Amino acid sequence: MANFSSPETPQPGKNWSPTEVVQKDTTNEISLVRWWYRTTAMPEVGPDASFVKRETIRRSQLLSTVLFYYIIVVTVFLPCCLLLPRPAIVWADAGLVVSSIAALFLNRKGYVLLAALTVVVMFEMMLTLTLGLITPLDEPAIQLYDLYIMGELLAVSLLPARSVFIFAICNCLIIIASLLYQPHATFFNIDMQTQFIPTFIKSVALQFIVAGVSYVWVKSTTKAIARADRAEMVAKLEHALGDQKRELEEGIEQILQAHVAVANGNYNARAPLTQDNALWQIARALNTLLVRLQRAVLAEKELQRVEQAVSASVRAVQHAELQHRSPRLTFTQTAIDPLIAVLQGKTLAYTQSPLARKETAYPQFPTEGVHLSQPGPTKYP
C-alpha cells in the first residue's frame, strides 16, 4: 500500500506536540504577503485562541488574498473596457474596483462577512449591468452568462457555503430574463427560435453544476480543517498531560527523598516544592510534620540530658552523705541549673555551651541572704 504520509505527519506510537500537528506557515517567509496580511486582514491570534476565532482569521486572510488578485484583474480591465462597443461598461468595472477597496477596509476592521458580501453582490450587480448595456443581445454577448460562475466561486469561498445555491438561482433568473426580455439581434433572434432550449439548459445547468461541486469541495475542506483543529487540540492535551505527569513524578521523587533523609536521621530535610506544583499541599503538610518531628526529637534529647543531669546530681548527693560532707553540685547546662543554684546559694553566671538549646533561657534567682542548713542524713529506700 502506498504511503501518503509526509515528514510533517505525526507517527503513531509517539507523543505528539503542537508543533508537529500545526503545519508551518510558509507565508511568513515572504515579506510582501506578510505586509499585505498585516495591512488588509485581521491581526493574528495566538495558538491558544478558539477554533471559531482562528477560523475567522483564516477567512479574513483568504478574503485579503482573493482581493489582492481580484483588484489587479479588474484594474487591468479598465483600459480594455474603453475598446468595447459600449464604453460605458468602464463605469461598471470602476465600481468593482471601488467596492473591492471598500471591502479591504471592512476586512481590516473585522467585518469579514460584510466585506465578502460587498464583493460578491457588487460583482453580480456590475455583471448584470454590463449585460444590460449590451443591446441588442447577440451570440458574443451570451458568453457573459458564463462569467456568473465567478460570482458563485466568490460566494462559496468567501461566504457560508450554502449561499452559493442562492446566487445560482439568482443567476438563472437573470439569464432567463435576459433571454426572454432583452432585445435580440436579427440573426441571433433567428437562432433562438431553434436553439433557445439548448442555450437555456446549457447556461442553467452550468450554474448548478458549478454550485454543487464547489459546495461539496468547500464543505470537505471545512471538515478537514475542523478535524485538524481537533487533532491539534488532542496533541496539546497530550503534551500538557505529559508535562503534568513528569511534574508529578519529579514531585513524588522529591517527597520520597525527603522521607528517606528523615529516616536516615537528617531531620533538617524538607520537600522543596513550590506553590505552582500539583503536590504543593501534600509537601506543605509533610514539611509541617517534619518541623514538629524535629522539635519533638530536640525535646526528647533535652529531656534525656535533664534525666542524666538529675541522676548525676542524685549520685553526687548520695556520695557526699556517705562521706558526711556537704554536697557540692556543679551546673549541668540543663533546665535544673536554677534549682542547683538555689540549693547551693549561687547565681547562674556562666556561659552556656554550644550543646545547650539556644531558645532555652533560664531566669536568675536571687540568692543573697539565703543560707542552706546543714542537711541531715537522708535515708533512701
Secondary structure, 3 states (H helix, E strand, C coil): CCCCCCCCCCCCCCCCCHHHHCCCCHHHHCHHHHHHHHHHCCCCCCCCCCHHHHHHHHHHHHHHHHHHHHHHHHHHHHHHHCCCCCCCHHHHHHHHHHHHHHHHHHHHCCCHHHHHHHHHHHHHHHHHHHHHHCCCECCCHHHHHHHHHHHHHHHHHHCCCCHHHHHHHHHHHHHHHHHHHCCECHHHHHHHHHHHHHHHHHHHHHHHHHHHHHHHHHHHHHHHHHHHHHHHHHHHHHHHHHHHHHHHHHHHHHHHHHHHHHHCCCCCCCCCCCCCCCCHHHHHHHHHHHHHHHHHHHHHHHHHHHHHHHHHHHHHHHHHHHCCCCCCCCCCCCCCHHHHHHHHCCCCCCCCCCCCCCCCCCCCCCCCCCCCCCCCCCCCC
